[in-house]
Every structure is written in C-alpha cells, then in structure tokens.
Amino acid sequence: MDLESRIAVVGVVVEDRPNAAKKVNEILSLHADIIVGRLGVPHMDKDAGVIALIINGTTDEIGSITGKLGNVTGVKVKSAITT
C-alpha cells in the first residue's frame, strides 16, 4: 500500500444541485482532513454547480473521495494527481 502523500486537483460538476448537494457535502465533510482548499461556484440558471478541490492525501484517500463523489447520481468527477 502506498502511504506517500500526494497533491491532487479534483473537479466536481454537480448537474443536479437540488438532489445531489446534500450527499456531496456529506462526502466532503467526511474527508475534510485531506481537503486543503475548496472553491464552489453555483450555476443557478441550470441548478448546477462546479466545485474545485485541492487535496493532500494518499492515493487511497484520494481514490476514496473521488469514488464516493463519482457514485452520486448527477455528479461527474475528474482528478489530476502528482506522482
């Protein structure tokens, strides 16, 4: 298991804010210890939003948060991780 800390940028697109926002925020709160920064921008006209996350964690921790977010209906996730 790789325990080396890495920096990651995670982009989260919430296409269905009314139904997905609560679950997304619950997941982010569970992983607050590895989130270094967060920027959220709502798109009120489309009931959508974009969240940019800066994360410092192991590959397992980063995979955990991105996997949980990606499993939420109406949410799309992309990440870039340092080597």
Secondary structure, DSSP 4 states (H G I P E B T S, - for coil): -----EEEEEEEEES-HHHHHHHHHHHHHHTGGGEEEEEEEEEGGGTEEEEEEEEEE-HHHHHHHHHHHHTSTTEEEEEEE--
